[in-house]
């Protein structure tokens, strides 16, 4: 056989080098292209998405907000409405260092809503870098919720969008082929007895995927009951051929959440408006409110067998219509977490008067656990003018202030998690400032991601802190991981250059900002108890110089819920007046400032603290005294 001569060898070498160079040049171009094409087809049974493979890329921070971007500049995230008020658990951080994240996005490169769906990203290095997000569903879909199997596979449920012009559909279940693979097999849930939208998912075992959701609605007062079912991925069957109704007779519901314990418990939690709203932000009425079970209250059902069956419905709250017409409202957020086998809930609560907007003075995030504080909710965060601003207009309140946007309050969207040391942390959206800080394009306020922590199972909470504090960025929709490293918190949130949130298509242009989703790992806030009722601790001061320093007995004593504490100072001094529980732990700080010489009187409001013996301690540079007081409910 003829051997190539020297000149031919040189030519072949040149051709090989050119081919390799072209190949290396094309790699980054391909890396920036979409990872999969969108295949629109009606699913029936289980569908494999063969082209849905994840490719790892370098993660760049493309936002001014703190954290690591999971979007990395792709056009998918252009949907700035993530939740209808229940915690969908978009983030899971696991002890093995893996991180799973999902968000609701839309690819605006396509026509109208053709790219609408859920997008999944994965990290194997504790969230330092993420794989490029991939599309989960093989059809139009929205509002994802996620849980993780014991072997680290993501299970994502969402609502199919049947038509661009029709807000309806049913639940889709997508299961990853392996941990972080991004290769999802899709299953359609039953459509009967009615369409199940806004689904939530819990995976108490690898053979039981429990989901539940609301019913499709066109008229608020005619919305039907919720529904639930359980899917077995091994037998590929559903527990029931038709979805079951968890709260028979409870209609007009808003939304809720779901949680599962390591021991196989599953809780379905619903918060219910119980009243009618005309065209979202028009007049309010209590015409539909008679406070039958479930109306205007938070209700739940719990399973102890992994979601095969559920116990009877029970009411968490017992709100009643007050003689003045005032009603309690839980609207803009609820989240659930099992600590061991004990269920913990947090929700946004305020009051409402007919034909008026919500009362921001009563706005707060509360915490509830059956085995904590005798089952009486405690305040985790309360609106005050020191931390938060006043809202008005759409989704807000009457009076002067900013506009927070659709389905947002000055504090809203709480999500609860716990670290390895048992510290509870709530991440939430908060708004500060006034109308002068609004987005000049949309007129809405810029949100920030806040957090608050508790070291005593939610009995007391520290001062809330602003985690993002980014001017000209709208940070909303935080999702806490249920598990967090000791001393840490992990949160996924949306950030946008345009303030406000929109669902309607006619707001597309105004709402098309530069949207990103950020993963933030940071220290949890301080757990030193914070007094959420500073305006109740009023002072009366007598300028007459006393003969000595003293701390007098509080009155009345016993008391409920407020008492007066008086003390005298010989000179101007820094004063710390603290309330301690029977274990000697500080539960409230009444005074922490420099005061003038003279007689001082403060009223302390016990809020939701339980009955029992308390101590109050006065300390200055050269004086300290402690007395007892008794709170009797």
N, C-alpha and C positions, 0 to 999 in steps of 0.2 A: 504494500500500500504506500502511496506517495505521502511523504512527510512535508508539512508546511515549511516554507523557507523563512528566513529571518524577517523579511519585510512583511509577510503574511502574519507572522506571530505578533509583530508590533501593531498591525492593524486590528487584529482580534482583541488585543489588550486594550486598545483605545476604545473600541466598541463596548467592551465590558465595563470599563470605567465610566463611560458616558451613561450606560444603562443604570448602573448603581447610583450615580449622581441624580438622575431623573427620579429614581425611586425614592431616594432620601428626601428630595425636594417636595415630593407629593405627599409624604407622610403628614406634615403639619397642616397641609391644606385639607386632607381628609379628616384630620382630627377636629377641625373646626366646622365640619359639615354635620348635619343632623345625624344622630346615631341610628335612627330608624325612620322608615316612611310610614305615614299614617294610613292604615288599611281600614276603610269604613265598610263594615258589613254587619248584618244582623247575626248576633251570636246565638247558638243553640247548643246547650250542654257545655262541654269543656272545649275551649279553643286554645291552641298553642300559638304563641307569637314568636316565630322562628327568627325574625330579624331584630328582636328586642335585646341585643347584647350590649353590656356596659363596657366601655373602654376607659381605663383610668387616665386621668390627665392631671397636669399641675394645677393646683387650686390658686386662683388669684383673688385678692380682695378688690372688688369692683365698686364697693360702696363706701361712703364716708362713715357709716354706722359701724360700731365695733363688732368683731366676730369674723368668721370665715364664711365666704360666699359658697353656697352649694349650687348656685345657678351658673356662675362663671361666664356671664356675658351672653348666654344664649337668649333667644327671643321668646322662649316658652313661658316665662313667668307673667306675661301681660294679662293678669286677672287680679284685681286688687280687692276682691271680696272672698274671704276664706272660710267664714263660719257663720252659722245662724244662731250662735249663742251657746252651744254645748261643746265641751272639750272633745275634739276628735282624735287627740293623741297623734299628732303629726311627727313626733320625735321619740325615738327610743335609744337610749344609751345603755349598753350592756357591760357587765363587769369584765368581759373578755376584751374590752377596748374597741368593739365595733359600734358604729353609730348608723341608725336607719332614719331617713328623713323623707317626708312626702309633702307635696304642696299641690294646690289647685291652680292650674295654669291654662294658658291659651296661646296658641301660636298665631299671632296676628299676620304672619306672612300669608296665611291662607285666607279664604273668603269667609267673612262673618265669623261664625263660631266653629268652623270646621276643625280647629285644633284643640277644642275644649277637652280637658281631661286631667288626670292625675300624673304627677311626675315624681320619680323616685331616685334618690341618691344614696350612696353608701360610703362609709369610711371604715377602714381597718386599722387606723392609727389614732384613735381617740378624737377624731374630728379635726385633725390638722390638715388633711386633704380629703377631698371627696371625688368619687367617680362622677363623670358627667351625668346629669339627670336624664332618665329615659322615660318614655311614655308607658304607662301601665296598661290602660284599657285598649281594646281593639275597636271601640266605638266611642261616640261622643259621651262624655261623662262629667260629673262634677261632685264636689263636696266629699273628698276622701276621708276615711278613718282607718287607722292602722294598729295592728298588734303583731307580736312576734311569737313564733313557735319555739319549742324548747331547743331545737337545733338551729335557731337563728334565721329562719326564713320569714320574710315579711308577708303578712296577710292584709290585703287592702280591700276594703269595701267602698263602693261609691254608687252614685245614682246615675243610671243611664239617661241620657238626654235623647229622647226619641226623635225630636224634630227641632229645627232652628227656631220655629215660631211657636212651639208648644212646650210649656214647662211641665213636663211629666216624665214618668219613667219608672224603673224598678231597680232593685238592688243587684249589683254585680259584685262577685267575689273573685279576687285575683290572688293567687298563691305563687310565690317565687319558687323556682326549682331547687335552689340551694341558697345558703346564706350569702346575701349580697350579689347574687348572680344577675338580677334584673331581667329574668326570663320568666314571665308570668303566664300561668294557665288560668283561663277565665271560666267562671261558672255563673249561670243565670239563676237567681233565686226565684221562687214562685211569685207570680203576679197577683194571685188571689189571696184574700177576698177583695183587696184593692191595692193600688200601687203604693209601694213603700219607698219613700224618699228620705233624704238626709240620714242615711244609715250610720250606725255606730257598730264597732266590732270588738269582741273580747274573745281571747283564745285561752280558756282555762285548761285545756289539754290538747294534745295533737290530734285527737279524734273528735273534738267538739269546738266548732267555730260558731259563737253565738252572735247574732246581729239583731238589731231592732231599729225602727225608724218611724217617721211620721207618715201621714197620708197626704197624697197630692190634694191641693185645694185651689179653688177659685174664689169662693166666698168664705170669709173668715169664720162666720158663725155656722157654716155647714160642713166644716172639716170633720172627717170621720176619726175613728179611734186610731191609735198606734198599732203596730204589729211587730212580731218577733218570730224567729225560727232558729234552728240549729243545724249546721251542715257538718257531715262526717266526711272528711277528705279521703278516708281509707275505703269506705264503701261507696263513696260518691253519691250519697243519698241525703235527703233532708229529713229531719225528725217528723215533720208534718207536711203533707202534700199542699196544704194551704197555710199561710202565715197565721199565727195566733195573735189574739188581742190581749195585751197585758193588763189594760185598765178598762174593762167593759163599761160603756156608758160615759166615759170621760172624753169629751169632744172639745174642739176649739183649741187644741193644745199648741204649744209653741215648739219646744224642743227639749232635749235632755242630754244625758250622758250615760256611760256604762263603765263598769270597772270589774276586775276579777282579782281573786286572791291566789296565793300559792297553794292553798288548801282546796281549791275548787269552787269557792264561792263566786257568784256573779250577781251584781246589782244593776238593775235597770232603774234609772232615776229620771223623772219627768218634772219639769216646771211648767206651769200652766198659767197663761194669761188670766183666764176667767172673765175677761171683759172684751168688748169689741172695739176695734180701732177703725176709723173711717179713712180710707185712702192713706194709710200709714201714718201721716202726720197731721191729720185733721182733728176732728173732735173725738173725745173719748167718752165712752158710755159704759155703765155697769148694767145695761139692760139684760145681758146674758148671765149676770153673776148672781147666783142664789146660794153659793157656798155649799152645794152638794159636794160629796167627796171628790177631791181633785181639782175643783174649780178655785182658782186663785191661790193655790198652795203647791208645795213641793211634795211629791208622792214617790213611792218606790216599791219594787218587788225584789226579793232576793232568792237566789237559788243556792242550795248547798250540795248539789250533785253535778256541778259542772255545766249547768244550763239545760239539763234534760227536763226539769220541772221547776216551777217557781212557787214560793210561798204566797200567802194572801197579800193584797195591796195594803200598804200602810202609809200614813201621813207623817211627814217630817215636821212640817209647820202646821200651825193651827190658827192661821189668820182669819179674822172675821171682819165683816163690813162694819166700820165704826159709825156711831150716830151722826157724825158730821159728813158722812159720805166718803171719808178717806179709806182707801184700800192699800194693802201692801202689794208690792210689785217685785217680781223676780224676772228680769228680762234679758239683760245683756251679759249673761254668762253663768255657767255652772260647771263644776269639775269634781271628779270623784277619785278616791285613792284608797286602797286597802293597806293598812298598816298591820301586818300580821293578818289576823282574821277580822279586824275591826274596820268598819267602813268610816271614812272621813269625807265630808262634803264641804265645798266652799261655793258660795254664790253671791251675785250682786243683788242687793236689796235696797229698796227705797219705798216711799209712799206716794200715792197719787190721789188727787181730788178730781171728781168728775168735771169734764170740760176744761181741765188744766193740764199742764205738763207736769212731769215728775218734780218732786221737791229735792233739790240737790243738797239741802241741809241734812236730810235723812239718808243720803246716799252712802252706802258702805259695802264692804265685802265681809261676809260673816263665815265662820267656821263652825261645823257641827260634827259631833261624834256621839253616838249613843252612850259610850262609857266615859265621856269627858264632861265635866261640869253638869252632871246630872241630866245630860241630854239637852241642856239649854245652849243655844248658839252663842258664840263669843265673837266680838268684833275683831277682825284681822286688820282691816284698813277702813278708816272713816274719812269722808271728804272733809277737808279743812282748807282755809284760804292760804295757809302757810305752804302747802305742798301743791295744791291743785287749783285750777281756775274755774270760773263759772261759765256754764254753757247756755246757749239759747238756740232757737230755731229748730230745724229738722233734726230729729233724734236727740233734742236737748231739752232745755228748760225755758220758762219765761224769764224775762228780765234782761239786763245787759250782760254782755259777755261774748264768748266766741261760739262758733258753730263746730261741733265735733264730728258731724257727719252721720250718715245712715247707720242706725243700730249701734251707736256708740255713745256712752256716757263719759263724764269726766274721769271716772274710774270704771273699768269694764274688762270683760274677757279674762277672768282668772283661770289659772291652770296650776294645779298643786302637784308637788313631788316631794321626795324625802331623800336625805343623804344617808350614808352608811352609819352615821352616829345617831340617827333618829331625828335629825333636825328637819322640821317641815318648812317648806318654802313655797310661796305663791308668787308666780309671775303674773303681771297684769298690764293692761294698757292704761296710761294716765295722760292727762292733758294739763298743761300749766299755762301761765301767762294770761293774756286777754286778747281782744280782737286785733290789737296792733301787731300781734305775732302771726296772723293768719297768712295762708298761702295767697299771694297776690293774684294768682290765676283762678283758683277755685273758690277762694273765700273761706275755706275751712282751716281749722287749727291743725298744727303738726302734733302727732302723738309721740309718746316715748314709751319704752318698756321699763316698768318698775318692778320691784320685788320687795317682799316682806317675809320674815322668818320667825319661827317659834321653837323654843327648846323644851317646852313642857306639854307636848301633844296638842297644842292649839289653845291652851288655857290663856296664855298671854302672848303678845306679839311685839316685836321690835318696831323701830321707826322705819317706814317705807323709804326706799332709796331709788333714785333714777339711774338705771343701768346704762342707758344710751345717751340721753341728753344731747341730741344732735340737731342743731338749728338747721332749718330748711330741709330736713328729712322727716318723712312721716313714718314712724315706726309703730306697727300695730300687730295684732294677732299673735301673742306669745304662746308657745307650747312647751311646757316643762317636761323633762324626762321624769318618769316615775321613780327611777333609780338614779342616784348621783353619788359620785365619789365623796369621801369624808371631807366636810368643809366646803364643798363645791355645789354649784348648781349649773345645769345645762339647759339652754333654752333655744328654740328655733323661732324666728319671727320674720315678719315681712317688713321691708323698708321701701319707701317710694319717694320720688322727687316731687310728686303731686299729692297734696293733702286731700283727705276724704276718700270715701269708698262708694262705688257705684255698681249696681247690678244691671240696670237697664241699658240697652244698646245705644239709646239716644245720647248717652253720656260718654260714649267711647272716647271721642277726641279729647275731652277735658280730663278724662281719667287715665290717659295713656302716658304715664310718667315712666321714669327709668326704675322699674321694679326689681328688687332683689330679695333673696331669702338668706338670712344670716344665721349661722350656728355660733352661739356664744357660750363659752365655758368660763366661769368666773367664781369668785368667793361668794358664798351666800351672805346676806345682810346680817347686821348685829341682831342678837336675840334679846338684848336688854329691854325689858318691858317699857313700852311707850304709852304715854297718857293720850288717848284719842279724844278726850273731852276737855281740852285746855280752857275753852270758853266757859265751862261750868265751874272751873276752879277760880272763882272770882275773889279779888282781894279788897279788903277794907283796911285802910292805913290810918293810924293815929300818930301824929308827929310828936306827941309828948314823950319825952325820954323816960323810959322806965328805970326803976332802981336796980334791976338785975335782968340777966337773960333767963328766960323760962319758956317751957312748953306746957300748955294747959291741956286738960282733958277735953277730948272732942265732945261735941253735943249736936244732935241727940246721940245717946249711946245706951243701948243698941240703936242702930240706924238702918234705914232702907228708903231710897238707895243713896242718899247724899248726907253728908255730915260736915260740920264746921270745925276747923282746926285753927287755934289761936296760939301765937307765940310772941315773945318780946325780944328786942335786940338792943344792946347797950350802945352799939356803934354801927356805922355802915360796914357791911361785911358780905362776903359771898355765902349764900345760904342754900343748903340742900335739904329739902323736905321730901322723904320717901315713904312709901307704903310697902310693907313686907308681909308675906304670908306666914303661916305657922312654922314653916321650915326655914324661915329667915331669908327667903329669896325676895329680891325687890320685884314687885309687881306693878308699881306705878311711881312716877316721879311727878310730884305736885309742884315743887318749886326747884329751880336750879339756876340761880342768878344772883346778882349783887342787889341787896336791899338796903334801904336807909335805916337808921336807928329809929326805934319806935315800936308800937304795937301793930301786929299784922294779923289778919284773919283771912283764911282761905276756905272755900267750900270744895270738898272732894266728892265727885260723883263716882260710885262704884261700878257703873255700867252693868255688864253682864257677869261680874265676878260672883262666885258662889257664896252661899252663907258660910260663916265661920269666923274664927278668931284672926284678927290682923293686928299688926304693929305699925305705928308711924314714928319715924325717927327724924329729929332735927339735928343738923350738923353745921357748925361754923368753924372758923379757924381755931377757936379755943373753947368751944362749947359743944356738947353732945348730950341728947336726952331722948329716951324712947318710952312710949306709952302704948297701952293696949286699947283696942276697940273691937266691937262685935257687930258684924253684919248679919242681920236676920231677915230672910226673904219671907 
